[in-house]
Every structure is written in structure tokens, then in C-alpha cells.
């Protein structure tokens, strides 16, 4: 499971290892996370790029962030669907190979 990112000074429970500063759409964020800082920076750059792409369509910051979030969620669900399809194909192939092996004995 991926490390979660929370705004510094928020959240409860176990304290993540470090505070990481990123900038997204002109906003400086200080996040607490055990994740690798370079990975967190890559995520922030990706989100920033998605927001900037959508920002050409609206001047409403909330709408921009919501549209970018929907686009990112859509990408995630498309990738999950592809992964499920790949897993199903591999499972059928493995079952077919297992049956061939069992028949050969």
C-alpha cells in the first residue's frame, strides 16, 4: 500500500517520517509522509500539470481542481481495468498450462 500524504500539522495516529514541501498550481503545500521525497515531488508535478491543463477551460479554481481530479480518477480507473483484464488473461493462461502439465503426467 502506498504511503499517505497529509498536510503538515494535520492527521492523527502514527507520525509519518518527514515533512515534504511541494508546489501545486502556485500553492505551497507542506505534507507529512513516509514516502520518498522525489516520488512526492513527481506526484505534485503530475497533479500540477493536470490542473494547469484544465485551467485553460475555466477561471473558477474549484472547478479546475475538481475537473483535474476527475481526469486523474478516470486515468486510475482505466489503468485498474486494464490491470484486471491482464490478470484475467494471465490467470486463464496459467490454468491452461497447468492443465497441459497435468495431462502430460
Residue, then its C-alpha position, 0 to 999 in steps of 0.5 A: x500500500x502506498x504511503x499517505x500524504x497529509x498536510x503538515x500539522x494535520x492527521x492523527x495516529x502514527x507520525x509519518x517520517x518527514x515533512x515534504x514541501x511541494x508546489x501545486x498550481x502556485x500553492x505551497x503545500x507542506x505534507x507529512x509522509x513516509x514516502x520518498x521525497x522525489x516520488x512526492x515531488x513527481x506526484x505534485x508535478x503530475x497533479x500540477x500539470x493536470x490542473x494547469x491543463x484544465x485551467x485553460x477551460x475555466x477561471x473558477x479554481x474549484x472547478x479546475x481542481x475538481x475537473x483535474x481530479x476527475x481526469x486523474x480518477x478516470x486515468x486510475x480507473x482505466x489503468x485498474x481495468x486494464x490491470x484486471x483484464x491482464x490478470x484475467x488473461x494471465x490467470x486463464x493462461x496459467x490454468x491452461x498450462x497447468x492443465x497441459x502439465x497435468x495431462x502430460x503426467 
